Every structure is written in structure tokens, then in C-alpha cells.
Amino acid sequence: MLTFVATSILYVCGFIFLYGVIRLAVRHALEDVEMRRVQAQRAEEMAAARDRALLEKHGFLSNNG
């Protein structure tokens, strides 16, 4: 009977621990996704600014005549 109680307690504790680990992993994954989204947006804005500066400096490269 003691073995059954100890096994049951360990199973319950194990599932609670596993739930916490999975929840922590999901939270970190969502933070990483958000960080990468912000970095991609920033890189896109920098590329657009670089293109505008290039066209201002070398206007003959555009089709605007």
C-alpha cells in the first residue's frame, strides 16, 4: 500500500513538473518569435531607408526620368 501511495504521489508531482516545464518552454518560444518579428520589421525599415537614400543620391537609377 505504501508503494502505491508513493507511486501515485510521484506521478502527480511528475505531471505537475512536466506541465511547468512545457509552459516555460512555450513562454520562451513566444518571446523569441516576438523578438524575431521586431528584428525583421526593423531590418525591413532599414532596407527601405537605404533604398530611399540611394535613389536620392543616384536619381538617374530610377525610372522617373
C-alpha positions in Angstrom: 0.0 0.0 0.0 2.9 2.4 0.8 4.3 1.7 -2.6 1.0 2.6 -4.3 0.8 5.9 -2.4 4.4 6.8 -3.1 4.0 5.9 -6.8 0.8 8.0 -7.0 2.4 11.0 -5.4 5.5 10.8 -7.7 3.2 10.5 -10.8 1.2 13.6 -9.7 4.4 15.6 -8.9 5.9 14.5 -12.2 2.9 15.7 -14.2 2.9 19.0 -12.4 6.6 19.4 -13.1 6.1 18.5 -16.8 3.3 21.0 -17.1 5.5 23.7 -15.7 8.4 22.8 -18.0 6.1 22.8 -21.1 4.6 26.2 -20.0 8.0 27.7 -19.5 9.2 26.4 -22.9 6.1 27.8 -24.7 6.6 31.2 -23.0 10.2 31.4 -24.1 9.3 30.4 -27.6 6.6 33.1 -27.9 9.1 35.7 -26.6 11.7 34.5 -29.3 9.0 34.8 -32.0 8.1 38.3 -30.9 11.8 39.3 -30.8 12.4 37.9 -34.3 9.3 39.7 -35.6 10.6 43.0 -34.3 14.0 42.4 -35.8 12.6 41.5 -39.2 10.4 44.7 -39.1 13.4 46.8 -38.2 15.5 45.3 -40.9 12.8 45.9 -43.5 12.6 49.6 -42.4 16.4 50.0 -42.6 16.4 48.5 -46.1 13.6 50.9 -47.2 15.5 53.8 -45.8 18.7 52.6 -47.5 16.9 52.4 -50.8 15.4 55.9 -50.5 18.9 57.3 -49.7 20.4 55.5 -52.7 17.7 56.9 -55.0 18.2 60.4 -53.6 21.9 60.2 -54.2 21.7 58.5 -57.6 18.4 59.7 -59.1 19.4 58.5 -62.6 19.0 54.9 -61.4 15.2 55.3 -61.1 12.7 55.4 -64.0 11.4 58.8 -63.0 13.2 60.4 -66.0 
